[in-house]
Amino acid sequence: MLMVLFAALVWFFVNRASVRANEKIRLLQEILEQQRIQTALLQSLVPVTADNTPPEPETLLHPSAAPAPEFDAFNVIPER
């Protein structure tokens, strides 16, 4: 009787670990798929030059190219 109880206890913990591992694998696969979608979206947003090389980051983020945001008091988060 003691062996049956011990076997059931071992089976419980092995089964629990297996379910947790499967859940982690599923979550990691979802994260990977979301990252693939984000990468494809970012690649579609970045312009490509004639020789198939992306432009330098300085040219993409140059401050004079983007207009300065207007001050809006409703978008300010107060400090605590």
N, CA, C and O atoms as CSV, one atom per row, in Angstrom:
chain,resi,resn,atom,element,x,y,z
A,1,MET,N,N,0.821,-1.194,0.000
A,1,MET,CA,C,0.000,0.000,0.000
A,1,MET,C,C,0.872,1.268,0.000
A,1,MET,O,O,0.552,2.269,-0.642
A,2,LEU,N,N,1.965,1.187,0.732
A,2,LEU,CA,C,2.878,2.319,0.812
A,2,LEU,C,C,3.526,2.598,-0.546
A,2,LEU,O,O,3.734,3.756,-0.908
A,3,MET,N,N,3.841,1.550,-1.290
A,3,MET,CA,C,4.442,1.701,-2.619
A,3,MET,C,C,3.457,2.350,-3.598
A,3,MET,O,O,3.858,3.173,-4.420
A,4,VAL,N,N,2.192,1.993,-3.517
A,4,VAL,CA,C,1.174,2.576,-4.388
A,4,VAL,C,C,1.028,4.068,-4.080
A,4,VAL,O,O,0.919,4.886,-4.994
A,5,LEU,N,N,1.027,4.415,-2.810
A,5,LEU,CA,C,0.935,5.809,-2.405
A,5,LEU,C,C,2.156,6.592,-2.877
A,5,LEU,O,O,2.025,7.715,-3.364
A,6,PHE,N,N,3.333,6.008,-2.735
A,6,PHE,CA,C,4.564,6.658,-3.193
A,6,PHE,C,C,4.562,6.824,-4.710
A,6,PHE,O,O,4.953,7.877,-5.213
A,7,ALA,N,N,4.131,5.808,-5.440
A,7,ALA,CA,C,4.073,5.883,-6.900
A,7,ALA,C,C,3.080,6.961,-7.341
A,7,ALA,O,O,3.352,7.691,-8.293
A,8,ALA,N,N,1.943,7.071,-6.669
A,8,ALA,CA,C,0.954,8.094,-7.008
A,8,ALA,C,C,1.521,9.488,-6.739
A,8,ALA,O,O,1.285,10.416,-7.512
A,9,LEU,N,N,2.252,9.630,-5.665
A,9,LEU,CA,C,2.858,10.913,-5.329
A,9,LEU,C,C,3.921,11.309,-6.363
A,9,LEU,O,O,3.979,12.463,-6.788
A,10,VAL,N,N,4.748,10.358,-6.760
A,10,VAL,CA,C,5.763,10.623,-7.779
A,10,VAL,C,C,5.093,10.959,-9.110
A,10,VAL,O,O,5.505,11.896,-9.795
A,11,TRP,N,N,4.066,10.200,-9.477
A,11,TRP,CA,C,3.352,10.470,-10.715
A,11,TRP,C,C,2.742,11.872,-10.705
A,11,TRP,O,O,2.776,12.571,-11.718
A,12,PHE,N,N,2.185,12.285,-9.561
A,12,PHE,CA,C,1.583,13.609,-9.441
A,12,PHE,C,C,2.600,14.703,-9.735
A,12,PHE,O,O,2.324,15.614,-10.516
A,13,PHE,N,N,3.782,14.618,-9.111
A,13,PHE,CA,C,4.782,15.662,-9.299
A,13,PHE,C,C,5.391,15.639,-10.703
A,13,PHE,O,O,5.692,16.693,-11.262
A,14,VAL,N,N,5.572,14.465,-11.267
A,14,VAL,CA,C,6.095,14.375,-12.636
A,14,VAL,C,C,5.069,14.940,-13.619
A,14,VAL,O,O,5.428,15.673,-14.540
A,15,ASN,N,N,3.819,14.607,-13.427
A,15,ASN,CA,C,2.761,15.110,-14.300
A,15,ASN,C,C,2.632,16.629,-14.162
A,15,ASN,O,O,2.456,17.328,-15.161
A,16,ARG,N,N,2.717,17.135,-12.951
A,16,ARG,CA,C,2.633,18.580,-12.713
A,16,ARG,C,C,3.791,19.314,-13.394
A,16,ARG,O,O,3.588,20.363,-14.006
A,17,ALA,N,N,4.991,18.768,-13.287
A,17,ALA,CA,C,6.155,19.384,-13.930
A,17,ALA,C,C,5.999,19.363,-15.453
A,17,ALA,O,O,6.378,20.317,-16.132
A,18,SER,N,N,5.447,18.288,-15.978
A,18,SER,CA,C,5.253,18.179,-17.423
A,18,SER,C,C,4.248,19.211,-17.917
A,18,SER,O,O,4.460,19.831,-18.959
A,19,VAL,N,N,3.173,19.399,-17.191
A,19,VAL,CA,C,2.156,20.375,-17.579
A,19,VAL,C,C,2.739,21.778,-17.534
A,19,VAL,O,O,2.482,22.583,-18.429
A,20,ARG,N,N,3.517,22.079,-16.506
A,20,ARG,CA,C,4.139,23.403,-16.404
A,20,ARG,C,C,5.132,23.626,-17.546
A,20,ARG,O,O,5.191,24.719,-18.110
A,21,ALA,N,N,5.897,22.618,-17.882
A,21,ALA,CA,C,6.860,22.747,-18.980
A,21,ALA,C,C,6.132,22.979,-20.294
A,21,ALA,O,O,6.556,23.805,-21.103
A,22,ASN,N,N,5.052,22.262,-20.511
A,22,ASN,CA,C,4.278,22.451,-21.746
A,22,ASN,C,C,3.685,23.856,-21.815
A,22,ASN,O,O,3.643,24.461,-22.886
A,23,GLU,N,N,3.233,24.371,-20.689
A,23,GLU,CA,C,2.684,25.728,-20.652
A,23,GLU,C,C,3.767,26.757,-20.969
A,23,GLU,O,O,3.516,27.706,-21.712
A,24,LYS,N,N,4.956,26.583,-20.417
A,24,LYS,CA,C,6.059,27.497,-20.694
A,24,LYS,C,C,6.451,27.445,-22.163
A,24,LYS,O,O,6.730,28.483,-22.762
A,25,ILE,N,N,6.477,26.271,-22.743
A,25,ILE,CA,C,6.812,26.123,-24.162
A,25,ILE,C,C,5.773,26.830,-25.021
A,25,ILE,O,O,6.124,27.501,-25.992
A,26,ARG,N,N,4.501,26.686,-24.673
A,26,ARG,CA,C,3.435,27.337,-25.426
A,26,ARG,C,C,3.567,28.858,-25.343
A,26,ARG,O,O,3.410,29.549,-26.350
A,27,LEU,N,N,3.856,29.381,-24.151
A,27,LEU,CA,C,4.015,30.825,-23.990
A,27,LEU,C,C,5.231,31.346,-24.758
A,27,LEU,O,O,5.172,32.418,-25.361
A,28,LEU,N,N,6.319,30.599,-24.738
A,28,LEU,CA,C,7.506,31.006,-25.478
A,28,LEU,C,C,7.251,31.004,-26.984
A,28,LEU,O,O,7.756,31.868,-27.701
A,29,GLN,N,N,6.476,30.043,-27.460
A,29,GLN,CA,C,6.135,30.007,-28.880
A,29,GLN,C,C,5.259,31.192,-29.267
A,29,GLN,O,O,5.406,31.736,-30.362
A,30,GLU,N,N,4.340,31.605,-28.372
A,30,GLU,CA,C,3.524,32.780,-28.644
A,30,GLU,C,C,4.387,34.043,-28.685
A,30,GLU,O,O,4.191,34.906,-29.541
A,31,ILE,N,N,5.333,34.145,-27.766
A,31,ILE,CA,C,6.236,35.294,-27.757
A,31,ILE,C,C,7.054,35.329,-29.043
A,31,ILE,O,O,7.229,36.393,-29.637
A,32,LEU,N,N,7.548,34.190,-29.472
A,32,LEU,CA,C,8.324,34.115,-30.704
A,32,LEU,C,C,7.499,34.559,-31.904
A,32,LEU,O,O,7.997,35.293,-32.758
A,33,GLU,N,N,6.256,34.129,-31.980
A,33,GLU,CA,C,5.397,34.516,-33.091
A,33,GLU,C,C,5.125,36.026,-33.072
A,33,GLU,O,O,5.115,36.667,-34.123
A,34,GLN,N,N,4.906,36.592,-31.886
A,34,GLN,CA,C,4.693,38.033,-31.785
A,34,GLN,C,C,5.949,38.798,-32.196
A,34,GLN,O,O,5.856,39.842,-32.842
A,35,GLN,N,N,7.113,38.289,-31.829
A,35,GLN,CA,C,8.360,38.944,-32.220
A,35,GLN,C,C,8.567,38.868,-33.731
A,35,GLN,O,O,9.079,39.815,-34.327
A,36,ARG,N,N,8.183,37.770,-34.353
A,36,ARG,CA,C,8.277,37.663,-35.812
A,36,ARG,C,C,7.381,38.694,-36.487
A,36,ARG,O,O,7.781,39.330,-37.462
A,37,ILE,N,N,6.174,38.856,-35.968
A,37,ILE,CA,C,5.249,39.835,-36.532
A,37,ILE,C,C,5.806,41.245,-36.353
A,37,ILE,O,O,5.758,42.055,-37.279
A,38,GLN,N,N,6.335,41.541,-35.162
A,38,GLN,CA,C,6.908,42.859,-34.916
A,38,GLN,C,C,8.113,43.119,-35.807
A,38,GLN,O,O,8.278,44.230,-36.312
A,39,THR,N,N,8.951,42.119,-36.007
A,39,THR,CA,C,10.118,42.277,-36.868
A,39,THR,C,C,9.692,42.550,-38.307
A,39,THR,O,O,10.263,43.410,-38.977
A,40,ALA,N,N,8.696,41.822,-38.775
A,40,ALA,CA,C,8.204,42.048,-40.141
A,40,ALA,C,C,7.607,43.447,-40.278
A,40,ALA,O,O,7.800,44.110,-41.297
A,41,LEU,N,N,6.889,43.891,-39.259
A,41,LEU,CA,C,6.316,45.236,-39.300
A,41,LEU,C,C,7.411,46.290,-39.304
A,41,LEU,O,O,7.342,47.253,-40.067
A,42,LEU,N,N,8.416,46.118,-38.462
A,42,LEU,CA,C,9.514,47.085,-38.433
A,42,LEU,C,C,10.278,47.102,-39.749
A,42,LEU,O,O,10.672,48.168,-40.224
A,43,GLN,N,N,10.487,45.946,-40.333
A,43,GLN,CA,C,11.182,45.899,-41.611
A,43,GLN,C,C,10.367,46.567,-42.707
A,43,GLN,O,O,10.936,47.159,-43.625
A,44,SER,N,N,9.054,46.484,-42.627
A,44,SER,CA,C,8.237,47.154,-43.635
A,44,SER,C,C,8.210,48.666,-43.425
A,44,SER,O,O,7.948,49.411,-44.370
A,45,LEU,N,N,8.474,49.129,-42.211
A,45,LEU,CA,C,8.470,50.567,-41.933
A,45,LEU,C,C,9.787,51.246,-42.263
A,45,LEU,O,O,9.810,52.447,-42.530
A,46,VAL,N,N,10.885,50.500,-42.249
A,46,VAL,CA,C,12.198,51.083,-42.501
A,46,VAL,C,C,12.412,51.171,-44.007
A,46,VAL,O,O,12.319,50.162,-44.706
A,47,PRO,N,N,12.697,52.368,-44.513
A,47,PRO,CA,C,12.936,52.480,-45.955
A,47,PRO,C,C,14.268,51.831,-46.337
A,47,PRO,O,O,15.217,51.833,-45.553
A,48,VAL,N,N,14.325,51.287,-47.527
A,48,VAL,CA,C,15.528,50.629,-48.023
A,48,VAL,C,C,16.056,51.450,-49.193
A,48,VAL,O,O,15.290,51.885,-50.053
A,49,THR,N,N,17.358,51.656,-49.219
A,49,THR,CA,C,17.962,52.441,-50.289
A,49,THR,C,C,18.090,51.601,-51.559
A,49,THR,O,O,17.712,50.430,-51.572
A,50,ALA,N,N,18.619,52.194,-52.616
A,50,ALA,CA,C,18.708,51.521,-53.914
A,50,ALA,C,C,19.607,50.292,-53.872
A,50,ALA,O,O,19.375,49.336,-54.612
A,51,ASP,N,N,20.634,50.301,-53.014
A,51,ASP,CA,C,21.538,49.146,-52.976
A,51,ASP,C,C,21.151,48.138,-51.887
A,51,ASP,O,O,21.994,47.370,-51.424
A,52,ASN,N,N,19.882,48.141,-51.483
A,52,ASN,CA,C,19.328,47.203,-50.498
A,52,ASN,C,C,19.996,47.257,-49.136
A,52,ASN,O,O,20.062,46.241,-48.445
A,53,THR,N,N,20.485,48.403,-48.741
A,53,THR,CA,C,21.009,48.567,-47.394
A,53,THR,C,C,20.135,49.574,-46.667
A,53,THR,O,O,19.758,50.598,-47.237
A,54,PRO,N,N,19.811,49.293,-45.418
A,54,PRO,CA,C,18.988,50.262,-44.683
A,54,PRO,C,C,19.770,51.531,-44.420
A,54,PRO,O,O,20.996,51.485,-44.314
A,55,PRO,N,N,19.099,52.656,-44.312
A,55,PRO,CA,C,19.802,53.909,-44.059
A,55,PRO,C,C,20.391,53.949,-42.653
A,55,PRO,O,O,20.019,53.158,-41.786
A,56,GLU,N,N,21.300,54.868,-42.448
A,56,GLU,CA,C,21.930,55.025,-41.149
A,56,GLU,C,C,20.895,55.482,-40.115
A,56,GLU,O,O,19.979,56.232,-40.454
A,57,PRO,N,N,21.027,55.045,-38.866
A,57,PRO,CA,C,20.054,55.469,-37.847
A,57,PRO,C,C,20.008,56.979,-37.645
A,57,PRO,O,O,18.964,57.519,-37.278
A,58,GLU,N,N,21.130,57.674,-37.881
A,58,GLU,CA,C,21.133,59.117,-37.697
A,58,GLU,C,C,20.183,59.803,-38.680
A,58,GLU,O,O,19.553,60.807,-38.348
A,59,THR,N,N,20.085,59.250,-39.895
A,59,THR,CA,C,19.202,59.860,-40.879
A,59,THR,C,C,17.741,59.579,-40.551
A,59,THR,O,O,16.867,60.376,-40.895
A,60,LEU,N,N,17.465,58.463,-39.895
A,60,LEU,CA,C,16.087,58.143,-39.532
A,60,LEU,C,C,15.624,58.953,-38.331
A,60,LEU,O,O,14.453,59.327,-38.253
A,61,LEU,N,N,16.515,59.225,-37.405
A,61,LEU,CA,C,16.146,59.871,-36.159
A,61,LEU,C,C,16.631,61.307,-36.058
A,61,LEU,O,O,16.773,61.833,-34.955
A,62,HIS,N,N,16.882,61.935,-37.165
A,62,HIS,CA,C,17.383,63.305,-37.140
A,62,HIS,C,C,16.305,64.220,-36.559
A,62,HIS,O,O,15.163,64.186,-37.016
A,63,PRO,N,N,16.648,65.040,-35.559
A,63,PRO,CA,C,15.622,65.850,-34.895
A,63,PRO,C,C,14.975,66.894,-35.799
A,63,PRO,O,O,13.819,67.251,-35.573
A,64,SER,N,N,15.674,67.392,-36.809
A,64,SER,CA,C,15.067,68.415,-37.663
A,64,SER,C,C,14.028,67.815,-38.607
A,64,SER,O,O,13.191,68.542,-39.144
A,65,ALA,N,N,14.069,66.520,-38.811
A,65,ALA,CA,C,13.115,65.888,-39.722
A,65,ALA,C,C,11.734,65.755,-39.084
A,65,ALA,O,O,10.721,65.813,-39.782
A,66,ALA,N,N,11.686,65.580,-37.773
A,66,ALA,CA,C,10.408,65.402,-37.095
A,66,ALA,C,C,9.986,66.720,-36.458
A,66,ALA,O,O,10.815,67.415,-35.871
A,67,PRO,N,N,8.709,67.069,-36.566
A,67,PRO,CA,C,8.255,68.308,-35.929
A,67,PRO,C,C,8.251,68.157,-34.410
A,67,PRO,O,O,8.047,67.063,-33.884
A,68,ALA,N,N,8.477,69.252,-33.726
A,68,ALA,CA,C,8.493,69.230,-32.264
A,68,ALA,C,C,7.069,69.038,-31.753
A,68,ALA,O,O,6.142,69.670,-32.261
A,69,PRO,N,N,6.883,68.174,-30.755
A,69,PRO,CA,C,5.529,67.972,-30.230
A,69,PRO,C,C,5.051,69.223,-29.496
A,69,PRO,O,O,5.835,69.917,-28.848
A,70,GLU,N,N,3.773,69.493,-29.608
A,70,GLU,CA,C,3.203,70.642,-28.920
A,70,GLU,C,C,3.004,70.303,-27.447
A,70,GLU,O,O,2.747,69.151,-27.096
A,71,PHE,N,N,3.125,71.308,-26.595
A,71,PHE,CA,C,2.906,71.101,-25.168
A,71,PHE,C,C,1.420,70.997,-24.911
A,71,PHE,O,O,0.639,71.850,-25.333
A,72,ASP,N,N,1.042,69.953,-24.221
A,72,ASP,CA,C,-0.349,69.742,-23.878
A,72,ASP,C,C,-0.403,69.406,-22.396
A,72,ASP,O,O,0.127,68.378,-21.975
A,73,ALA,N,N,-1.030,70.252,-21.609
A,73,ALA,CA,C,-1.054,70.058,-20.158
A,73,ALA,C,C,-1.803,68.799,-19.755
A,73,ALA,O,O,-1.591,68.295,-18.652
A,74,PHE,N,N,-2.668,68.279,-20.607
A,74,PHE,CA,C,-3.436,67.088,-20.255
A,74,PHE,C,C,-2.614,65.812,-20.395
A,74,PHE,O,O,-2.984,64.786,-19.825
A,75,ASN,N,N,-1.512,65.845,-21.135
A,75,ASN,CA,C,-0.678,64.670,-21.322
A,75,ASN,C,C,0.468,64.589,-20.327
A,75,ASN,O,O,1.270,63.657,-20.389
A,76,VAL,N,N,0.560,65.549,-19.408
A,76,VAL,CA,C,1.630,65.554,-18.428
A,76,VAL,C,C,1.238,64.674,-17.255
A,76,VAL,O,O,0.140,64.807,-16.715
A,77,ILE,N,N,2.125,63.782,-16.863
A,77,ILE,CA,C,1.869,62.903,-15.729
A,77,ILE,C,C,2.466,63.557,-14.487
A,77,ILE,O,O,3.670,63.809,-14.448
A,78,PRO,N,N,1.658,63.833,-13.482
A,78,PRO,CA,C,2.192,64.495,-12.289
A,78,PRO,C,C,3.100,63.544,-11.500
A,78,PRO,O,O,2.893,62.330,-11.480
A,79,GLU,N,N,4.097,64.125,-10.863
A,79,GLU,CA,C,4.977,63.326,-10.018
A,79,GLU,C,C,4.311,63.054,-8.692
A,79,GLU,O,O,3.469,63.825,-8.232
A,80,ARG,N,N,4.694,61.957,-8.087
A,80,ARG,CA,C,4.100,61.614,-6.798
A,80,ARG,C,C,4.908,62.170,-5.679
A,80,ARG,O,O,4.560,61.981,-4.513
